[in-house]
Amino acid sequence: MDRLTKLLSHLDDITAVQVYSGVIYEIIHDCDILWLKEFYQESPNWLMNWNINNKKNTIAWSELSDNDKNKYLDNEIDNYFSKVI
């Protein structure tokens, strides 16, 4: 992940947009769940995202394994509830 983050930090904006578009269209194309595929196709968060840093974060997130994503999200939930309580 650190290597990918470092690589993404050196991408120019045009290349980041091209990579981001490829990632999003691959996710949409490979999705077998119809309602989820439609959600991605219509979501302004995915297709109308104009922030380059958010695009780079999405690319990095898409490269994480499901296990790593679960760990990250579980950690965020734990941190949230530790501050709320």
N, C-alpha and C positions, 0 to 999 in steps of 0.2 A: 504494500500500500504506500509506503513512504517513497518508493521509486516512482510509482505512478503519480503521486502528488507532485513530486519534483518535476517530472516530465510535463505535467499539465501546467505548472507554473511558468514554463518556458514556451508554451504554445502561443503563437500570435492569435489575435481574435478571429481571423478568418478560418484558420485551421481548427480552432476550438469549435466554431460553429459547424464546420463540416463533420468533425468527429461526433459532436453532439447529435446532429441530424441522423448520422448513420446509426448511432446507438438507439435513438428513439424509434426510428423506422424498423430496426431489427427486433426490438422488443414488441412492437405492434405486429409485425409479420409473424413472429414466433408464438404469439399468444393464442392458445387454444380455447380460451374461455371467452365466449362471444361478448358478454356484458363488459368484461374487463378490457377487451380489445376496443370496444366502442368508447369506453371511458378514456383510454389513452388517445384514441383518435380525436376526440372532441375536447380534451382537457387543455385549457389555456396554460396551465402550469407546465405542461410538457412542450407543447408546440409553439406557444407564443411567448416563451421565456426569452427576454432580451438581455438579461444580465449575464455577462460572460463568466463571472465567478460562479454563479449558480449553475451554469452549463458545465463548468469544469467539475463542480461538486457532484453533479448528476452522473457524469462520466465515471468519476471515482467510485461512487456508490454502486453503479451498475456492475463494476468489476469485482465487488466483494462477493464472497460466497454467501449462501443463505445462512450458514452457521455464523459467520462473522456479522452479518446484518442483524441476526437475532441477538447476539451478544451486545452489539452496540445499542440496539433499541431497549433491551432489558436494562442495560446500564443507565440509559437516559431516564427510564421509568423509575428505577431505584433512586437516582439522583433527584428527580422531581419530588417523589414522595418523602425523601429524607428532608427536603427543605420545607415542604408543606406541613408536615407533622410537628 
